[in-house]
Amino acid sequence: MKRTMRRWLLGAAAVALASAAIAGCGDREKGGAEAPGAEKSAMQAVGPFRLAVRNRPEMPAVGDNRLFITVQDTSGAPVSGARIEVKVAMQAMGAMPRMESRGVIREVKTGTYEAKYGLGMAGEWDADLTIRSTQGASAQASYRLSTSLKEVTYSGGTPAVGAEQAPMASGGAAVPESGEAGAILIDAARRQTIGVRTEPVGTRELTTTIRAAGRVAYDETRRAEISLKFSGWVRDIRINYVGQPVAAGDELFTVYSPELLAAQQEYLTSLGAGGSDTGGAPGATSPELAAAARQRLVLWDIPTSLIDAIARAGKPMETLPILAPVSGVVLEKSVVRGSAFMAGQTLYKIAPMHPLWVVASVYPYELSLVRTGMSATILTPFLAEQSRHGRVAYISPSLEAETRTGEVRVEVPNARGDLKPGMYVDVVLESALGKRLAVPESAVLYAGDRRVVFVDLGDGRLAPRDVTLGLKAGDYYEVRGGLKEGEIVVTSGNFLIAAESKLKSAAQKW
């Protein structure tokens, strides 16, 4: 009897355990073991609903996945029997076409829905939800999934009842009611993923840099030509080839001239035979004639020291030396030993090597920034002295017909003589613009002939905006329109944001 009772109790216990196991399986089949996970997610107010979404597995994976969606009304009561559509998509990138997966929906628990979907590859996906209740209420919501993140991130949706929220746009973008067209909503996690950085627009001391090609030339204001005011013949040549350096006062050549010889004799005669104007010769016949004869020699560019030597010697010099008036190098030489020359004929051309000119070709839109006296840097990386400084001495009032550029002359010291006329160099001019509103260069996107920046509107909203830019100064652009001081602009990650907001395809709509 006892043995029979024991067997009966053991059987009843087994039946109870089996019933509990079957009931537990039924609960799991209805979502009891999985669905509560979605309820642990943060609720998001979307239209007339409150939504919580969670993925299984927690980190989306390539292959099969499930979304658990909890739907409540504004009072927190579960919404049963709703019609839900889920579309998971990855936008086209380059040659890769758009990929899309539609979820298979079933309600696993009152107010909790399961959406089975698949991911074709690793990466970031957009999940768009459409919810319609049996009473006719509807809403849309967009979420972001990533195979490298555990979170399901809310991107935007239908404005909550009684709230001022941006209406839903395609791809999870949100257009704010503030009137900023093309604005998108990007949550903090997504901004961190794509590396978004921002910077306020402010007033800065700007200095723009002008770079121009330049060529080295002689200083025309210091060049000299040697031509005599009398005719004669060349006797001896001291400086006898082009390019030969010469110092001021060096003897170039000697000349014989009957005119010069007669002028010397006239001067000596007016002083008295063998007399001296310095010694007060007693045989001097006319001081006035002596002064006139001496002045004639001076006007013929005969040095006064040489005239005094002639007076002291008391006899004329058959040949006289011609001296270099300036230091430099010989550019031209048109005589040789024995050459006859006429009065006014150019015999030598000499140009100094220190200082020199650098003639820079500056584009018309930059000419207005150049001022005489401003500092210039001459870059010569092929020389031992790779850079040197000069000053702008002249700005041409007209443009060169061939190049349509303006000529800017920079005076440059060349004490070492390593800078040679005819060399090509780089000229860098820096012009101070003063305090101006500026935006970082990295914030600017080029869309055809337009310049666009993304402005951070706050609360995760970023809006593209056309701007009018002025001169570029270092890493900044002068802002002439479209932005105000203190506004926040995106300086990094803006290309990805542009792709997010479909900048290229929607450029005509901005």
SEMI-659521 format. One record per residue: residue in one letter; x, y, z of N, C-alpha, C in turn. Coordinates in steps of 0.2 Angstrom, whole numbers, plus 5000, padded with zeros to 4 digits. Example, Ala and Ser with C-alpha at 12.3 -4.5 7.8 and 13.67 -1.06 7.14 Angstrom:
<recs>
A506649725039506249785039506649845039S506449895035506849955036506450005039
</recs>
This chain:
<recs>
M500449945000500050005000500450065000K500950065004501450125005501850134998R502050074995502450074989501950104983T501350084983500850104978500750184979M500650204985500550274986501250314984R501750294985502450324983502450334976R502250274972502250284965501750334962W501250334966500650384963500950454964L501250474970501550534971502050554966L502550514965503050524960502750534953G502250504951501950514945501550584944A501250604950500950664950501450724949A501950714953502450764953502750774945A502850714942503150714935502650744931V501950734932501450764927501550844929A501550864935501550934936502150974933L502750934934503350964931503350974923A503050914920502950914913502450974911S501950984915501451034913501751104914A502151114919502551174920503051194914A503351134912503851144906503451164900I502851124899502451144893502251214893A501951234899501751304900502351354898G502951344901503451384900503651394893C503651334889503751334882503251374878G502651374881502051414877502251484879D502451504885502551574886503151604882R503651554881504251584877504051584870E503551544868503351544861502951604859K502651634865502251694864502651754865G503251744867503751804867503851814875G503651784879503751794886504451804888A504851754885505551764887506051814883E505751834878506151874873505851944874A505151954873504852014873505052064878P505052044885505252094890505852134889G506352104885506952144883506752204880A506252214875506152274872505852324877E505552294882505252344887505752384891K506352344891506852384895507252434891S507052444885507352494881506952564882A507352614881507052684882506452694878M505852724881505252734877505352804873Q505152804867505252864863504552884861A504352944862503652974860503652984852V503252954849503252964841502452964840G502253024837501553034835501153014841P500552974841500152954846500352894850F501052874849501252814852501852824856R502052774860502652774864503052704862L503652714859503952654856504552634860A504752574860505352544863505552494858V506252494856506452444851507052414853R507152344852507752314854507852254849N508552244848508752194843508952134846R508852074843509052014845509351974839P510051964840510551974845510652044847E510852064853510952124855511352174850M511852144847512252174842512052144835P511752184831511552154824512052114821A511852064818512352024814512152004807V512651984803512551974796512051904796G511551904793511051844793510451864796D510151814800509451824803509551864809N509051914810508951954816508251964818R508151984824507452004826507452074829L506952114828506752174831506152164836F506152174842505652174846505352244848I504752264846504452324846503952334851T503952374856503452384861503052444859V502452434858502052494856501552514862Q501452574864501052594869500652654867D500152674870499752734868500052784873T499852854873500152904877500052894884S499552854886499452844893499852784896G500252744891500652694893500352624893A499652624890499352554889499552524883P499652454883499952424877499452434871V499652434865499252444859499252374855S498752334855498752274852498352274845G498552234841498252224834498452274830A499052314831499252364827499552334820R499552364815499852344809500552384808I501052344808501752374808502152344802E502452394799502852374793503552404795V504052354794504752364795505152364789K505552414787506052404781506752424783V507152374782507852384784508252394778A508652444777508952464771509652494772M510152474767510752514767510852544760Q510952614760510952654754511552634749A511452644743511952634738512552674739M513152634738513752664739514252654733G514352704729514752684723514452634718A514852584717514552534712514052484716M514052484723513652444726512952464726P512452424724511752444724511452454731R510852484731510452484738510252414740M510352394746510052334749509552344754E509052304754508452314758508152244760S507852244766507552184769506952204773R506352174771505752194774505652134780G505452164786505252124792504652084791V504652024794504051974794503751994802I503152014802502952044808502451994812R502451984818501951954822501951974829E501351974832501252004839501451944843V501951954847502151894852501851904859K501551964860501251984867500852044866T500452054870500052114870500452174869G500452214864500752274863501552264861T501752204860502452184859502452144852Y502852164847502852134841503652114839E503652064835504252034833504352044825A504952074823505052084816505652044814K505551984810506151954808506351984801Y507051994801507352024795508051994794G508352004789509051984787509452044785L510152034787510652084785511152054780G511152084774511552054769512352064770M512552114774513252124775513352164781A513952174783514152214789514152284787G513952324792513952394791513352434795E513152484792512652524796512052524791W511452514795510852504791510252554794D509852574790509252614792508652574793A508352574799507652534800507152584800D506652584795506052624795505452594797L505052614802504452584805503852624803T503352594801502652624800502152584805I501852624809501352594814500652624813R500152574812499452604811499052564816S498652594821498252564826497652544823T497252504826496552484824496052544824Q496252594828495852654828495952704822G496552684818496652734813497252774814A497552774820498052824822498752794818S499152834816499752804813500352854814A500952824813501552864815502152824811Q502652864810503252834807503852854811A504352804812504952814816505552784812S506152804813506752784810507252774815Y507652714814508152694819508752674815R509352674818509952664815510252594818L510452554814510752484816511452484814S511852454818512552444816512852374818T513152344814513452274816514052284821S514252344822514752354827514552384833L513852404834513652434840513052394843K512952394849512452354852511752394853E511852464852511252504853510852504846V510152514847509752534842509552604843T509852644838509752724839509252754836Y508852794839508252824837508552884832S508252894826508552944822507953004821G507352984821506853034820506153004819G505653044819504953014818504453064818T503853044817503253084818503253124824P503153194824503153234830502653204835A502853194842502453174847501853214848V501253194850500653234851500853284856G500653344854500753404859501553424859A501953394855502653414856502853454849E503353494850503653524844504253494842Q504153444837504753404835504753404828A505353394825505453394818505053334814P504753354809504353294805504853254802M504553194800505053134797505153154790A505753134788505953134781506253074779S506353064773506652994770507352984773G507552924775508152904777508352924784G507852944788507952954795508153034796A508053074791508253144791507653184794A507753234798507253274801507253344798V506753374796506753444794506353484799P506753524803506453564808505953614806E505553634810505053674809505253754809S505953754811506153824811506353854804G506253814799506353844792507053824789E507453794793508053774790507953714785A507953724779507853674774508353624774G508253554773508753504772509053484779A508853504784509153484791509053414792I509553384795509453314797509553304805L509353254807509453234815509953184815I510453194819511053144820511153134827D511053074830511153074837511853074839A511953074846512653084848513053024846A512852964847513252904845513452904838R512952924833513152924826513652974825R513553034828514053084827514753064829Q514753034835515453004837515752954832T515252914829515552864825515852894818I515552944816515752974809516253034811G516453044817516953094819516753164818V516153184820515953254819516253294824R516553354822516853404826516553474824T516553514828516253584827516653634829E516553694827516853754829516453814828P516453864833516053924832516353974827V515854004824516054054819516254124823G516854154822517054214825517454254821T517554314824517954364821518654354823R519154354818519854344818520254394815E520854404817521354444813521654404808L521454424802521554384796522154414792T522654364789523154384785523154344779T523054374773523054324767523754324764T523954274761524554254758524454254750I524854294747524954304740525554274737R525454224733526054184730526054204723A526654214721526754234714527454214711A527454204705528154184701528454254700G529154254701529554314700530154294696R530454344693531154334690531554394692V532154374693532654424695532954464689A532954534691533254584686533654634689Y534054664685534454724687534054784689D534254814694533954874696534054934691E533554954687533654994682533855064684T533655084690533855154693534555164694R534955104695535655114696536155094691R535855074685536255064679536555124676A537155114673537555174670537755154663E537855204659538155204652538755244652I539255224649539855264648539855294640S539755354639539855384633540155454634L540655474630541055524631540855584627K540955644629540755714626541255744621F541655694619542155714613542355654609S542655664604542755614599543555594600G543755534598544455514599544555434597W545055404600545255344599545355304606V545255244606545455204612546155174612R546555194617547155164617547255094621D547155094627547255034631546555014634I546454954635545754924638545954894644R545654914650545754884656545254834658I544654854657544054804657543854784650N543954724649543954704642543454644640Y542954624644542454574642541754594646V541254564643540554574646540554524652G540254554657540154514663540754524668Q541254554666541754574671541554614677P541654604683541554644688541954704688V541654764691542054824691541854864697A542254904700542154944706542155014703A541755054707541755124705542455154706G542655194701543255224701543855184697D543655124696544155084692544255104685E544855104682544955124675544755074670L544255104666544055054661544455054654F544655114652545155114646545455184646T545955194642546255264640546055284633V546055354633545855384626546355434624Y546355434617546755494614546255534610S546255604612545755644608546155714607P546155734600546455794599546055854602E545355844603544955894606545155904613L545255844616545455844623546155874624L546555854620547255884620547255954620A546855984615546856054614546556094620A546056064623545756094629546256094635Q546656044635547156044641547656104640Q547856104633548356154632548056224633E547456234631547156304632547056314640Y546956264644546956274651547656294654L548156264651548856274654549056344651T548856364645549056424643548756484647S548156474649547756524653548056534660L548456484662548756484668549456514667G549756514661550456534660550856474659A551356474654551756424652552056394658G551956324659552156294665551956314672G551456354672551156384678550656334681S550456354687549956314691549456354694D548756334694548256374697548256374704T548556314707548656314714549156354717G549756354713550256394715550256464714G549756484710549756564708550356584704A550456544698550956564694550956634691P551556664692551656734690551456754683G551556694678551456714671550756704669A550256694674549556684672549356744669T549056744663548756804660548056814661S547656764663546956784664546656734668P546456744675546156704679545456684676E545156724673544456714670544456664665L544956664660545056614655545256544658A545656554663545856484666545256454670A544856494673544256464676543756434670A543756464665543256444659543556384656A544256374655544556324652544456264657R544556274663544456214668543756194668Q543256234668542556214668542456174662R542756194656542656154650542856074651L543456064655543656004656543155964661V542956004666542455974671541855954667L541555994663540955974659541055914655W541655904653541855844649541955774653D541755784660541855734665542555714666I543055754665543655744667543755754675P543955704679543955714686544355774688T544155804693544555864696545255854698S545355794701545955764703546455764697L546155744692546655734686546755804683I546255854683546355914681546955954685D546955944691547455974696548155944694A548155874693548755844691549055874684I548655884680548855914673549155984675A548856024679549056094681549756094684R549756044689550456034692550956014688A550855974683551355944678551556004673G551056044672551256104667551256084660K551056024659550955994652550355954651P550055954645549455914644549655834644M549155794645549255724645548955694638E549355654635549155634628548655584629T548655544633548055494634547755504641L547155504642546755514648546455444650P546355424657545955364659545255384659I544855334658544155344659543955294664L543555324670543455284676542755264676A542655204679541955184680541555224685P540955244683540555284688540255244694V540055184692539755144697540055074698S539855034703540054964704539554924701G539754864698539354814695539654774691V539354754685539654704680539454744674V539954724669539854754662539354714658L538854754656538254724652538454724645E538754784643538854784635539554824635K539954804630540554834628540654844620S540654904618540654914611541254934608V541854934611542454954609543054904610V543554904606544154864608544754914607R545354894608545954934608545954964600G546055024600546155054594545455084591S544955064594544255094591544255164591A543955194586543755264586543055274588F542955324591542255334594542055404593M541455424593541155484592540855514598A540755574599540455604605539755574605G539555554611538855534613538855454611Q539355424608539255354607539355314613T538855264614538855224620539455174620L539855174624540455124624540455074629Y540155084635540055024640539355034643K539054984646538454984650538654944656I538554974662538654934668538054934673A537954884676537354874681537554844687P537354874693537554844700537254774701M537554734705537254674707536954674714H536954734717536754744724536454814725P535854824726535254774727535054754720L534554704719534254684713533554694713W533154684708532454684708532254614707V531654594710531254534708530554564706V530454544699529854564696529354504697A528854514701528354464702527654484698S527354424695526754434691526154414696V525754464698525254454702524554454699Y524054414700523454404697523054474699P522554494694522254554695521854554702Y521554494704521054494710521454504716E522154494716522554504722522954574722L522954604716523354664716523154714721S522454724722522254774727522454764734L522754704735523054694742523754704743V524054724737524754744737524854814738R525354834743525454904744526254914743T526454974741527154984741527454994748G528054964749528354964756528154904760M527754864757527554804761528154754760S528254714766528754664766528554604761A529154574758529054514754529554464755T529454404754529954354755530054314749I530654314747530954284741531154214743L530854164740531054094741531554064735T532154044738532654024733532953954736P532553904735532753834738533353804735F533553834729534153804726534753834728L534753884732535353924734535453904742A536053924744536253914751535753954755E535654014754535154064757534454054754Q534054004757533453984754532954034754S532954084758532454134758532754204760R532554254758532754324759532154374759H532254434762531754474762531854544758G531354564756531354634752530754674753R530654724750530154774750529854794743V529154794743528854814737529054884735A529354894729529554964727529154994722Y528754954718528354984713527754934711I527154954709526654914707526454944700S526454904695526254934688525554954688P525355014685524655034684524354994679S524654954675524254914669524454844670L524154804666524254734666524654714660E525054654660525354634654524954604650A524954614643524454594638524554514637E525054484638525154414637524954374643T525054394649524954354654524354374658R524054444657523554474661523654474668T524254484670524454494677524854564678G524854584684525154654686525854644688E526254684686526954684688527154714695V527354684699527554704706528354694707R528654754708529354754709529554754716V530054704718530254704725531054714725E531254754729531954774729532254724735V532754684732533054634737533854644737P534054644743534754654744535154584742N535754594739536154534736536854544737A537054554744537754574746538154514744R537954454744538354394743538454384735G537954414731538054404724537754334721D537454294726537254234723536554234719L536254284720535554294716535754324710K535554294704535854314697535254334693P535254394690534754414685534554364680G533954354679533654294675533454234678M533654234685533354174689532554184690Y532254124691531554124693531554104700V531154144704531054134711530254134713D530154114719529454124721529454184726V528854224725528754284729528154274734V528254284740527754274745527554344748L526954364747526754434750526254414755E526254444761525754444766525354504767S524754504766524354564767523854554773A523854604778523454604784522754624782L522254584783521554604781521154634787G521454634793521154654799520654604802K520254634807519754584810519154574805R519054514804518454494799518154424802L517454424800517154354802517454304798A517554244801517954194797517654124799V517754074794517554004795518053964793P518153904797518753864795518653834788E519253824784519253804778518953734777S519053694783518853624783518053614783A517753674785516953674786516653684779V516953704774516653724768516653664763L516053654760515953604755515853644748Y516053614743515953644736515453604733A514853634731514353604727514253654721G514553634715514553674709514853744711D514453794709514753864710514553884717R514253844721514053864728514553834733R514453874739514853854745514453844751V514453784754513953754759514353734765V514053754771514253734777513753704781F513853654785513353624790513353664796V512753694798512653724804512353684810D512653684816512353644821511853684824L511153664824510653694827510453674834G510853624836510653604843510253544843D510153504848509753444849509853394843G510553394841510653344836510553364829R510253424828510053444821510653484817L510753464811511253494807510953514801A511053574798510753604792511253624788P511153614781511653644776511453714775R511953754774511753824772512253854767D512053894763512453924758512753984761V513453994759513754054762514154084756T514254154758514654194753515354204756L515854184753516554184755516954234752G517454264756517854314753518554284752L519054314754519754294753519954234758K520454194756520654144760521254164764A521254154770521854174775522054124779G522554084777522854024780522353974780D522053944786521653894786520853924787Y520753984785520154014786519954054780Y519254054779518954094774518554154777E518654214774518254274776517554254774V517054274779516354264778516054324776R515754334770515354394768514654384769G514354324770513654324770513454244772G512854234775512654174776512754144783L513154174787513354154794513354214799K513254204805513354254810513854234815E514154284819514554264824514254224829G514654174832514354134837514054064834E513754064828513454004825514053944825I513753884826514253824826514253794819V514753784817514853744810515253684811V515053634807515453564807516053574803T516653554806517253564803517553494801S517353434804517553374802516953324802G516953284797516453234796515853264791N515953324788515453354785515353314778F515853284775515653244769515253184771L515353154776514853094778514153124780I514153184783513453214784513153234777A513553254773513253274766512953214763A513353154763513053094761512453074764E512453084771511853064775511253104773S511353164771510753214769510653214762K511053164758510953164751511053224748L511653254750511853324747511853324740K512153274737512253284730511553274726S511153234728510553214724510053274726A510153304731509653354733509853424733A510453434729510753504729510253554726Q509853534721509453584718508853604723K508753564728508153574732508353624738W508953634739509153684745509053754743
</recs>
